């Protein structure tokens, strides 16, 4: 990740959540790239406590010093 975390981000809670889920699939819906920026829209399916969930996000990335960095993500409007 590049930059600072969003206000109210709890690193310990995020780590605990990540240890409780099992990622099942990733479907890429759309991508766009330039030399320094990329956008990826995806749906990730995961299981948590025997329940299926989906995360639909549009993620932004920046390319800097030979590496891509996640900079932002948002849930698309329905």
N, C-alpha and C positions, 0 to 999 in steps of 0.2 A: 504494500500500500504506500502511496506517496502522499505526503502532507500529514496533517493532524487528523485524528479521529473525530467523528461527529460529537457534538456536545452530548453528554450523558452516556457515552459508550462505556460499557463495563467490560474490560478485558477478561476478568476472571469469570464472569457470567457467560461470556461468549465462548470461552474455552470449555466450560462445563457443558454448555449446550452442544458444542461440536463433538464432545465425547459421548453424547447420548443419542446421536443420530447415525443412521446408516444410509449412505448415499446410494441410490439405486439406478438412476439414469440421468442423462443430460441431453437435452434436445436444443440444438442451436437453431433459432428461428430466423435470425438476420445478422449480418455483419457489414461493417463498412470501415475502411482504413485509408489513412494517408500515410505519409512518411513518419509522422510524429503523433498521430491520434488514431484511436480505434474505438468502435462501438460494437458491442455484442449483446444481442437480445437472446435470452435463453429461458428454458423452463427446466429446473432441476427437481427431480422427484426423490424424496427421502422418506425413511420410516423413523418414527420416534414413538417409543412405548406402544408398539404394535399398531400404530395408526399411520396411514399414508398422508403425506403433505407434498405440496408443490410450491416452489419459489419461482416466480416469474419476474425477471429483472432485466433492465437495460443498463449495462455496465459501460463505463467510460475508462479508457486507458490512455496513458501517455508513454511515448518511447523516449528514453533519455539514457545516454551513455551505454548504448548497446543492450538495454533492458526495458521491458514493458512493465509499467506500474499501474495498478488499479487506482483510480482517482475518485470515482463516484459511481453510485448506482441508484436507480429509482424504479419503483413499480410503475408499469405503464398504466395509463388511464384506460378504463374499459368502456 
